[in-house]
Amino acid sequence: MWGSWIFGVVAEGRLVGTNGGYGQMNRYDYLFEIDCLDRAERLDREGHPDEDVKKRIEEFEKSK
């Protein structure tokens, strides 16, 4: 599907809330507030690292 990507992320943050009311239809008790995004990686449809994107990133970083 064009314009639709899957990412795996590692983020630091905290859970806030006590009485719920978060998320779709207020179904969740807590909200995760992100303080810092450590890394993000584009994944393929099966949830594995996208090797083509990974290769282009490595080439870009080598060119710096």
mmCIF file of the N, C-alpha and C atoms, coordinates in Angstrom:
data_MODEL
# 
_entry.id   MODEL 
# 
loop_
_atom_site.group_PDB 
_atom_site.id 
_atom_site.type_symbol 
_atom_site.label_atom_id 
_atom_site.label_alt_id 
_atom_site.label_comp_id 
_atom_site.label_asym_id 
_atom_site.label_entity_id 
_atom_site.label_seq_id 
_atom_site.pdbx_PDB_ins_code 
_atom_site.Cartn_x 
_atom_site.Cartn_y 
_atom_site.Cartn_z 
_atom_site.occupancy 
_atom_site.B_iso_or_equiv 
_atom_site.pdbx_formal_charge 
_atom_site.auth_seq_id 
_atom_site.auth_comp_id 
_atom_site.auth_asym_id 
_atom_site.auth_atom_id 
_atom_site.pdbx_PDB_model_num 
ATOM 1   N N  . MET A 1 1  ? 0.848   -1.170 0.000  1.00 0.00 ? 1  MET A N  1 
ATOM 2   C CA . MET A 1 1  ? 0.000   0.000  0.000  1.00 0.00 ? 1  MET A CA 1 
ATOM 3   C C  . MET A 1 1  ? 0.897   1.238  0.000  1.00 0.00 ? 1  MET A C  1 
ATOM 4   N N  . TRP A 1 2  ? 0.677   2.140  -0.909 1.00 0.00 ? 2  TRP A N  1 
ATOM 5   C CA . TRP A 1 2  ? 1.495   3.334  -1.028 1.00 0.00 ? 2  TRP A CA 1 
ATOM 6   C C  . TRP A 1 2  ? 1.224   4.258  0.148  1.00 0.00 ? 2  TRP A C  1 
ATOM 7   N N  . GLY A 1 3  ? 2.285   4.801  0.711  1.00 0.00 ? 3  GLY A N  1 
ATOM 8   C CA . GLY A 1 3  ? 2.147   5.767  1.797  1.00 0.00 ? 3  GLY A CA 1 
ATOM 9   C C  . GLY A 1 3  ? 1.877   5.151  3.146  1.00 0.00 ? 3  GLY A C  1 
ATOM 10  N N  . SER A 1 4  ? 1.984   3.837  3.244  1.00 0.00 ? 4  SER A N  1 
ATOM 11  C CA . SER A 1 4  ? 1.748   3.170  4.512  1.00 0.00 ? 4  SER A CA 1 
ATOM 12  C C  . SER A 1 4  ? 3.000   2.396  4.900  1.00 0.00 ? 4  SER A C  1 
ATOM 13  N N  . TRP A 1 5  ? 3.605   2.729  6.035  1.00 0.00 ? 5  TRP A N  1 
ATOM 14  C CA . TRP A 1 5  ? 4.836   2.081  6.470  1.00 0.00 ? 5  TRP A CA 1 
ATOM 15  C C  . TRP A 1 5  ? 4.684   1.577  7.889  1.00 0.00 ? 5  TRP A C  1 
ATOM 16  N N  . ILE A 1 6  ? 5.532   0.618  8.230  1.00 0.00 ? 6  ILE A N  1 
ATOM 17  C CA . ILE A 1 6  ? 5.579   0.066  9.586  1.00 0.00 ? 6  ILE A CA 1 
ATOM 18  C C  . ILE A 1 6  ? 6.945   0.386  10.157 1.00 0.00 ? 6  ILE A C  1 
ATOM 19  N N  . PHE A 1 7  ? 6.982   0.888  11.375 1.00 0.00 ? 7  PHE A N  1 
ATOM 20  C CA . PHE A 1 7  ? 8.235   1.208  12.037 1.00 0.00 ? 7  PHE A CA 1 
ATOM 21  C C  . PHE A 1 7  ? 8.317   0.498  13.380 1.00 0.00 ? 7  PHE A C  1 
ATOM 22  N N  . GLY A 1 8  ? 9.522   0.079  13.722 1.00 0.00 ? 8  GLY A N  1 
ATOM 23  C CA . GLY A 1 8  ? 9.813   -0.385 15.074 1.00 0.00 ? 8  GLY A CA 1 
ATOM 24  C C  . GLY A 1 8  ? 10.532  0.752  15.769 1.00 0.00 ? 8  GLY A C  1 
ATOM 25  N N  . VAL A 1 9  ? 10.152  1.069  16.986 1.00 0.00 ? 9  VAL A N  1 
ATOM 26  C CA . VAL A 1 9  ? 10.768  2.189  17.686 1.00 0.00 ? 9  VAL A CA 1 
ATOM 27  C C  . VAL A 1 9  ? 11.201  1.776  19.088 1.00 0.00 ? 9  VAL A C  1 
ATOM 28  N N  . VAL A 1 10 ? 12.217  2.460  19.579 1.00 0.00 ? 10 VAL A N  1 
ATOM 29  C CA . VAL A 1 10 ? 12.624  2.363  20.981 1.00 0.00 ? 10 VAL A CA 1 
ATOM 30  C C  . VAL A 1 10 ? 12.517  3.775  21.529 1.00 0.00 ? 10 VAL A C  1 
ATOM 31  N N  . ALA A 1 11 ? 11.665  3.927  22.532 1.00 0.00 ? 11 ALA A N  1 
ATOM 32  C CA . ALA A 1 11 ? 11.410  5.258  23.082 1.00 0.00 ? 11 ALA A CA 1 
ATOM 33  C C  . ALA A 1 11 ? 11.473  5.212  24.606 1.00 0.00 ? 11 ALA A C  1 
ATOM 34  N N  . GLU A 1 12 ? 11.873  6.330  25.184 1.00 0.00 ? 12 GLU A N  1 
ATOM 35  C CA . GLU A 1 12 ? 11.841  6.493  26.645 1.00 0.00 ? 12 GLU A CA 1 
ATOM 36  C C  . GLU A 1 12 ? 10.670  7.394  26.987 1.00 0.00 ? 12 GLU A C  1 
ATOM 37  N N  . GLY A 1 13 ? 10.006  7.069  28.077 1.00 0.00 ? 13 GLY A N  1 
ATOM 38  C CA . GLY A 1 13 ? 8.872   7.887  28.480 1.00 0.00 ? 13 GLY A CA 1 
ATOM 39  C C  . GLY A 1 13 ? 8.278   7.362  29.767 1.00 0.00 ? 13 GLY A C  1 
ATOM 40  N N  . ARG A 1 14 ? 7.018   7.695  29.971 1.00 0.00 ? 14 ARG A N  1 
ATOM 41  C CA . ARG A 1 14 ? 6.356   7.261  31.200 1.00 0.00 ? 14 ARG A CA 1 
ATOM 42  C C  . ARG A 1 14 ? 4.872   7.062  30.929 1.00 0.00 ? 14 ARG A C  1 
ATOM 43  N N  . LEU A 1 15 ? 4.281   6.195  31.754 1.00 0.00 ? 15 LEU A N  1 
ATOM 44  C CA . LEU A 1 15 ? 2.840   5.987  31.711 1.00 0.00 ? 15 LEU A CA 1 
ATOM 45  C C  . LEU A 1 15 ? 2.187   6.981  32.659 1.00 0.00 ? 15 LEU A C  1 
ATOM 46  N N  . VAL A 1 16 ? 1.157   7.651  32.194 1.00 0.00 ? 16 VAL A N  1 
ATOM 47  C CA . VAL A 1 16 ? 0.425   8.601  33.037 1.00 0.00 ? 16 VAL A CA 1 
ATOM 48  C C  . VAL A 1 16 ? -1.053  8.237  33.021 1.00 0.00 ? 16 VAL A C  1 
ATOM 49  N N  . GLY A 1 17 ? -1.741  8.599  34.084 1.00 0.00 ? 17 GLY A N  1 
ATOM 50  C CA . GLY A 1 17 ? -3.177  8.378  34.156 1.00 0.00 ? 17 GLY A CA 1 
ATOM 51  C C  . GLY A 1 17 ? -3.554  7.425  35.272 1.00 0.00 ? 17 GLY A C  1 
ATOM 52  N N  . THR A 1 18 ? -4.805  7.507  35.678 1.00 0.00 ? 18 THR A N  1 
ATOM 53  C CA . THR A 1 18 ? -5.291  6.614  36.726 1.00 0.00 ? 18 THR A CA 1 
ATOM 54  C C  . THR A 1 18 ? -6.702  6.117  36.442 1.00 0.00 ? 18 THR A C  1 
ATOM 55  N N  . ASN A 1 19 ? -7.515  6.950  35.879 1.00 0.00 ? 19 ASN A N  1 
ATOM 56  C CA . ASN A 1 19 ? -8.921  6.584  35.701 1.00 0.00 ? 19 ASN A CA 1 
ATOM 57  C C  . ASN A 1 19 ? -9.296  6.242  34.268 1.00 0.00 ? 19 ASN A C  1 
ATOM 58  N N  . GLY A 1 20 ? -8.298  6.045  33.424 1.00 0.00 ? 20 GLY A N  1 
ATOM 59  C CA . GLY A 1 20 ? -8.606  5.679  32.051 1.00 0.00 ? 20 GLY A CA 1 
ATOM 60  C C  . GLY A 1 20 ? -8.989  6.865  31.193 1.00 0.00 ? 20 GLY A C  1 
ATOM 61  N N  . GLY A 1 21 ? -9.610  6.553  30.077 1.00 0.00 ? 21 GLY A N  1 
ATOM 62  C CA . GLY A 1 21 ? -10.031 7.599  29.166 1.00 0.00 ? 21 GLY A CA 1 
ATOM 63  C C  . GLY A 1 21 ? -9.002  7.914  28.104 1.00 0.00 ? 21 GLY A C  1 
ATOM 64  N N  . TYR A 1 22 ? -8.094  6.975  27.828 1.00 0.00 ? 22 TYR A N  1 
ATOM 65  C CA . TYR A 1 22 ? -7.055  7.213  26.824 1.00 0.00 ? 22 TYR A CA 1 
ATOM 66  C C  . TYR A 1 22 ? -7.242  6.252  25.648 1.00 0.00 ? 22 TYR A C  1 
ATOM 67  N N  . GLY A 1 23 ? -6.750  6.679  24.497 1.00 0.00 ? 23 GLY A N  1 
ATOM 68  C CA . GLY A 1 23 ? -6.778  5.815  23.324 1.00 0.00 ? 23 GLY A CA 1 
ATOM 69  C C  . GLY A 1 23 ? -8.119  5.804  22.639 1.00 0.00 ? 23 GLY A C  1 
ATOM 70  N N  . GLN A 1 24 ? -8.222  4.901  21.653 1.00 0.00 ? 24 GLN A N  1 
ATOM 71  C CA . GLN A 1 24 ? -9.450  4.800  20.879 1.00 0.00 ? 24 GLN A CA 1 
ATOM 72  C C  . GLN A 1 24 ? -10.608 4.402  21.776 1.00 0.00 ? 24 GLN A C  1 
ATOM 73  N N  . MET A 1 25 ? -11.653 5.140  21.702 1.00 0.00 ? 25 MET A N  1 
ATOM 74  C CA . MET A 1 25 ? -12.881 4.914  22.468 1.00 0.00 ? 25 MET A CA 1 
ATOM 75  C C  . MET A 1 25 ? -12.616 4.902  23.977 1.00 0.00 ? 25 MET A C  1 
ATOM 76  N N  . ASN A 1 26 ? -11.552 5.608  24.415 1.00 0.00 ? 26 ASN A N  1 
ATOM 77  C CA . ASN A 1 26 ? -11.236 5.733  25.846 1.00 0.00 ? 26 ASN A CA 1 
ATOM 78  C C  . ASN A 1 26 ? -11.098 4.381  26.544 1.00 0.00 ? 26 ASN A C  1 
ATOM 79  N N  . ARG A 1 27 ? -10.507 3.396  25.844 1.00 0.00 ? 27 ARG A N  1 
ATOM 80  C CA . ARG A 1 27 ? -10.437 2.034  26.361 1.00 0.00 ? 27 ARG A CA 1 
ATOM 81  C C  . ARG A 1 27 ? -9.253  1.779  27.285 1.00 0.00 ? 27 ARG A C  1 
ATOM 82  N N  . TYR A 1 28 ? -8.277  2.677  27.336 1.00 0.00 ? 28 TYR A N  1 
ATOM 83  C CA . TYR A 1 28 ? -7.045  2.382  28.061 1.00 0.00 ? 28 TYR A CA 1 
ATOM 84  C C  . TYR A 1 28 ? -6.918  3.201  29.332 1.00 0.00 ? 28 TYR A C  1 
ATOM 85  N N  . ASP A 1 29 ? -6.335  2.568  30.352 1.00 0.00 ? 29 ASP A N  1 
ATOM 86  C CA . ASP A 1 29 ? -6.173  3.217  31.651 1.00 0.00 ? 29 ASP A CA 1 
ATOM 87  C C  . ASP A 1 29 ? -5.020  4.205  31.671 1.00 0.00 ? 29 ASP A C  1 
ATOM 88  N N  . TYR A 1 30 ? -4.030  4.009  30.805 1.00 0.00 ? 30 TYR A N  1 
ATOM 89  C CA . TYR A 1 30 ? -2.827  4.835  30.837 1.00 0.00 ? 30 TYR A CA 1 
ATOM 90  C C  . TYR A 1 30 ? -2.478  5.365  29.448 1.00 0.00 ? 30 TYR A C  1 
ATOM 91  N N  . LEU A 1 31 ? -1.731  6.459  29.455 1.00 0.00 ? 31 LEU A N  1 
ATOM 92  C CA . LEU A 1 31 ? -1.203  7.069  28.240 1.00 0.00 ? 31 LEU A CA 1 
ATOM 93  C C  . LEU A 1 31 ? 0.315   7.017  28.331 1.00 0.00 ? 31 LEU A C  1 
ATOM 94  N N  . PHE A 1 32 ? 0.992   6.616  27.262 1.00 0.00 ? 32 PHE A N  1 
ATOM 95  C CA . PHE A 1 32 ? 2.450   6.593  27.245 1.00 0.00 ? 32 PHE A CA 1 
ATOM 96  C C  . PHE A 1 32 ? 2.930   7.903  26.629 1.00 0.00 ? 32 PHE A C  1 
ATOM 97  N N  . GLU A 1 33 ? 3.586   8.745  27.442 1.00 0.00 ? 33 GLU A N  1 
ATOM 98  C CA . GLU A 1 33 ? 4.136   10.013 26.970 1.00 0.00 ? 33 GLU A CA 1 
ATOM 99  C C  . GLU A 1 33 ? 5.603   9.797  26.646 1.00 0.00 ? 33 GLU A C  1 
ATOM 100 N N  . ILE A 1 34 ? 5.976   10.050 25.404 1.00 0.00 ? 34 ILE A N  1 
ATOM 101 C CA . ILE A 1 34 ? 7.350   9.848  24.959 1.00 0.00 ? 34 ILE A CA 1 
ATOM 102 C C  . ILE A 1 34 ? 8.181   11.076 25.293 1.00 0.00 ? 34 ILE A C  1 
ATOM 103 N N  . ASP A 1 35 ? 9.310   10.852 25.984 1.00 0.00 ? 35 ASP A N  1 
ATOM 104 C CA . ASP A 1 35 ? 10.262  11.919 26.287 1.00 0.00 ? 35 ASP A CA 1 
ATOM 105 C C  . ASP A 1 35 ? 11.381  11.954 25.252 1.00 0.00 ? 35 ASP A C  1 
ATOM 106 N N  . CYS A 1 36 ? 11.803  10.787 24.789 1.00 0.00 ? 36 CYS A N  1 
ATOM 107 C CA . CYS A 1 36 ? 12.951  10.706 23.900 1.00 0.00 ? 36 CYS A CA 1 
ATOM 108 C C  . CYS A 1 36 ? 12.788  9.504  22.979 1.00 0.00 ? 36 CYS A C  1 
ATOM 109 N N  . LEU A 1 37 ? 12.993  9.707  21.704 1.00 0.00 ? 37 LEU A N  1 
ATOM 110 C CA . LEU A 1 37 ? 12.980  8.615  20.733 1.00 0.00 ? 37 LEU A CA 1 
ATOM 111 C C  . LEU A 1 37 ? 14.421  8.180  20.523 1.00 0.00 ? 37 LEU A C  1 
ATOM 112 N N  . ASP A 1 38 ? 14.743  6.972  20.970 1.00 0.00 ? 38 ASP A N  1 
ATOM 113 C CA . ASP A 1 38 ? 16.109  6.458  20.873 1.00 0.00 ? 38 ASP A CA 1 
ATOM 114 C C  . ASP A 1 38 ? 16.441  6.064  19.444 1.00 0.00 ? 38 ASP A C  1 
ATOM 115 N N  . ARG A 1 39 ? 15.543  5.318  18.812 1.00 0.00 ? 39 ARG A N  1 
ATOM 116 C CA . ARG A 1 39 ? 15.753  4.960  17.411 1.00 0.00 ? 39 ARG A CA 1 
ATOM 117 C C  . ARG A 1 39 ? 14.443  4.494  16.790 1.00 0.00 ? 39 ARG A C  1 
ATOM 118 N N  . ALA A 1 40 ? 14.406  4.577  15.484 1.00 0.00 ? 40 ALA A N  1 
ATOM 119 C CA . ALA A 1 40 ? 13.260  4.093  14.720 1.00 0.00 ? 40 ALA A CA 1 
ATOM 120 C C  . ALA A 1 40 ? 13.803  3.393  13.492 1.00 0.00 ? 40 ALA A C  1 
ATOM 121 N N  . GLU A 1 41 ? 13.163  2.295  13.127 1.00 0.00 ? 41 GLU A N  1 
ATOM 122 C CA . GLU A 1 41 ? 13.623  1.513  11.986 1.00 0.00 ? 41 GLU A CA 1 
ATOM 123 C C  . GLU A 1 41 ? 12.421  1.077  11.163 1.00 0.00 ? 41 GLU A C  1 
ATOM 124 N N  . ARG A 1 42 ? 12.498  1.307  9.868  1.00 0.00 ? 42 ARG A N  1 
ATOM 125 C CA . ARG A 1 42 ? 11.408  0.900  8.985  1.00 0.00 ? 42 ARG A CA 1 
ATOM 126 C C  . ARG A 1 42 ? 11.421  -0.613 8.843  1.00 0.00 ? 42 ARG A C  1 
ATOM 127 N N  . LEU A 1 43 ? 10.250  -1.225 8.965  1.00 0.00 ? 43 LEU A N  1 
ATOM 128 C CA . LEU A 1 43 ? 10.109  -2.673 8.890  1.00 0.00 ? 43 LEU A CA 1 
ATOM 129 C C  . LEU A 1 43 ? 9.316   -3.075 7.652  1.00 0.00 ? 43 LEU A C  1 
ATOM 130 N N  . ASP A 1 44 ? 9.517   -4.335 7.216  1.00 0.00 ? 44 ASP A N  1 
ATOM 131 C CA . ASP A 1 44 ? 8.714   -4.834 6.101  1.00 0.00 ? 44 ASP A CA 1 
ATOM 132 C C  . ASP A 1 44 ? 7.352   -5.283 6.636  1.00 0.00 ? 44 ASP A C  1 
ATOM 133 N N  . ARG A 1 45 ? 6.533   -5.841 5.783  1.00 0.00 ? 45 ARG A N  1 
ATOM 134 C CA . ARG A 1 45 ? 5.166   -6.194 6.194  1.00 0.00 ? 45 ARG A CA 1 
ATOM 135 C C  . ARG A 1 45 ? 5.108   -7.302 7.239  1.00 0.00 ? 45 ARG A C  1 
ATOM 136 N N  . GLU A 1 46 ? 6.177   -8.087 7.363  1.00 0.00 ? 46 GLU A N  1 
ATOM 137 C CA . GLU A 1 46 ? 6.225   -9.153 8.353  1.00 0.00 ? 46 GLU A CA 1 
ATOM 138 C C  . GLU A 1 46 ? 6.868   -8.699 9.660  1.00 0.00 ? 46 GLU A C  1 
ATOM 139 N N  . GLY A 1 47 ? 7.271   -7.429 9.745  1.00 0.00 ? 47 GLY A N  1 
ATOM 140 C CA . GLY A 1 47 ? 7.869   -6.909 10.957 1.00 0.00 ? 47 GLY A CA 1 
ATOM 141 C C  . GLY A 1 47 ? 9.373   -7.069 11.033 1.00 0.00 ? 47 GLY A C  1 
ATOM 142 N N  . HIS A 1 48 ? 10.009  -7.408 9.908  1.00 0.00 ? 48 HIS A N  1 
ATOM 143 C CA . HIS A 1 48 ? 11.463  -7.541 9.855  1.00 0.00 ? 48 HIS A CA 1 
ATOM 144 C C  . HIS A 1 48 ? 12.077  -6.246 9.310  1.00 0.00 ? 48 HIS A C  1 
ATOM 145 N N  . PRO A 1 49 ? 13.335  -5.978 9.655  1.00 0.00 ? 49 PRO A N  1 
ATOM 146 C CA . PRO A 1 49 ? 13.986  -4.769 9.122  1.00 0.00 ? 49 PRO A CA 1 
ATOM 147 C C  . PRO A 1 49 ? 13.936  -4.748 7.594  1.00 0.00 ? 49 PRO A C  1 
ATOM 148 N N  . ASP A 1 50 ? 13.620  -3.591 7.038  1.00 0.00 ? 50 ASP A N  1 
ATOM 149 C CA . ASP A 1 50 ? 13.562  -3.402 5.584  1.00 0.00 ? 50 ASP A CA 1 
ATOM 150 C C  . ASP A 1 50 ? 14.995  -3.274 5.084  1.00 0.00 ? 50 ASP A C  1 
ATOM 151 N N  . GLU A 1 51 ? 15.519  -4.323 4.471  1.00 0.00 ? 51 GLU A N  1 
ATOM 152 C CA . GLU A 1 51 ? 16.934  -4.379 4.075  1.00 0.00 ? 51 GLU A CA 1 
ATOM 153 C C  . GLU A 1 51 ? 17.303  -3.304 3.053  1.00 0.00 ? 51 GLU A C  1 
ATOM 154 N N  . ASP A 1 52 ? 16.399  -2.971 2.127  1.00 0.00 ? 52 ASP A N  1 
ATOM 155 C CA . ASP A 1 52 ? 16.689  -1.947 1.130  1.00 0.00 ? 52 ASP A CA 1 
ATOM 156 C C  . ASP A 1 52 ? 16.898  -0.593 1.795  1.00 0.00 ? 52 ASP A C  1 
ATOM 157 N N  . VAL A 1 53 ? 16.022  -0.243 2.725  1.00 0.00 ? 53 VAL A N  1 
ATOM 158 C CA . VAL A 1 53 ? 16.143  1.026  3.434  1.00 0.00 ? 53 VAL A CA 1 
ATOM 159 C C  . VAL A 1 53 ? 17.390  1.011  4.306  1.00 0.00 ? 53 VAL A C  1 
ATOM 160 N N  . LYS A 1 54 ? 17.645  -0.108 4.965  1.00 0.00 ? 54 LYS A N  1 
ATOM 161 C CA . LYS A 1 54 ? 18.820  -0.236 5.820  1.00 0.00 ? 54 LYS A CA 1 
ATOM 162 C C  . LYS A 1 54 ? 20.104  -0.018 5.010  1.00 0.00 ? 54 LYS A C  1 
ATOM 163 N N  . LYS A 1 55 ? 20.160  -0.573 3.811  1.00 0.00 ? 55 LYS A N  1 
ATOM 164 C CA . LYS A 1 55 ? 21.331  -0.428 2.934  1.00 0.00 ? 55 LYS A CA 1 
ATOM 165 C C  . LYS A 1 55 ? 21.525  1.037  2.529  1.00 0.00 ? 55 LYS A C  1 
ATOM 166 N N  . ARG A 1 56 ? 20.434  1.723  2.186  1.00 0.00 ? 56 ARG A N  1 
ATOM 167 C CA . ARG A 1 56 ? 20.545  3.129  1.785  1.00 0.00 ? 56 ARG A CA 1 
ATOM 168 C C  . ARG A 1 56 ? 20.987  4.010  2.949  1.00 0.00 ? 56 ARG A C  1 
ATOM 169 N N  . ILE A 1 57 ? 20.526  3.708  4.152  1.00 0.00 ? 57 ILE A N  1 
ATOM 170 C CA . ILE A 1 57 ? 20.940  4.479  5.329  1.00 0.00 ? 57 ILE A CA 1 
ATOM 171 C C  . ILE A 1 57 ? 22.428  4.283  5.577  1.00 0.00 ? 57 ILE A C  1 
ATOM 172 N N  . GLU A 1 58 ? 22.906  3.037  5.491  1.00 0.00 ? 58 GLU A N  1 
ATOM 173 C CA . GLU A 1 58 ? 24.329  2.759  5.696  1.00 0.00 ? 58 GLU A CA 1 
ATOM 174 C C  . GLU A 1 58 ? 25.182  3.502  4.663  1.00 0.00 ? 58 GLU A C  1 
ATOM 175 N N  . GLU A 1 59 ? 24.756  3.511  3.391  1.00 0.00 ? 59 GLU A N  1 
ATOM 176 C CA . GLU A 1 59 ? 25.490  4.220  2.343  1.00 0.00 ? 59 GLU A CA 1 
ATOM 177 C C  . GLU A 1 59 ? 25.516  5.719  2.622  1.00 0.00 ? 59 GLU A C  1 
ATOM 178 N N  . PHE A 1 60 ? 24.396  6.264  3.082  1.00 0.00 ? 60 PHE A N  1 
ATOM 179 C CA . PHE A 1 60 ? 24.318  7.685  3.396  1.00 0.00 ? 60 PHE A CA 1 
ATOM 180 C C  . PHE A 1 60 ? 25.276  8.028  4.554  1.00 0.00 ? 60 PHE A C  1 
ATOM 181 N N  . GLU A 1 61 ? 25.265  7.190  5.589  1.00 0.00 ? 61 GLU A N  1 
ATOM 182 C CA . GLU A 1 61 ? 26.118  7.465  6.743  1.00 0.00 ? 61 GLU A CA 1 
ATOM 183 C C  . GLU A 1 61 ? 27.602  7.366  6.377  1.00 0.00 ? 61 GLU A C  1 
ATOM 184 N N  . LYS A 1 62 ? 27.966  6.486  5.461  1.00 0.00 ? 62 LYS A N  1 
ATOM 185 C CA . LYS A 1 62 ? 29.350  6.368  5.018  1.00 0.00 ? 62 LYS A CA 1 
ATOM 186 C C  . LYS A 1 62 ? 29.797  7.597  4.224  1.00 0.00 ? 62 LYS A C  1 
ATOM 187 N N  . SER A 1 63 ? 28.838  8.251  3.554  1.00 0.00 ? 63 SER A N  1 
ATOM 188 C CA . SER A 1 63 ? 29.177  9.390  2.705  1.00 0.00 ? 63 SER A CA 1 
ATOM 189 C C  . SER A 1 63 ? 29.419  10.675 3.490  1.00 0.00 ? 63 SER A C  1 
ATOM 190 N N  . LYS A 1 64 ? 29.130  10.680 4.776  1.00 0.00 ? 64 LYS A N  1 
ATOM 191 C CA . LYS A 1 64 ? 29.287  11.900 5.603  1.00 0.00 ? 64 LYS A CA 1 
ATOM 192 C C  . LYS A 1 64 ? 30.735  12.244 5.804  1.00 0.00 ? 64 LYS A C  1 
# 
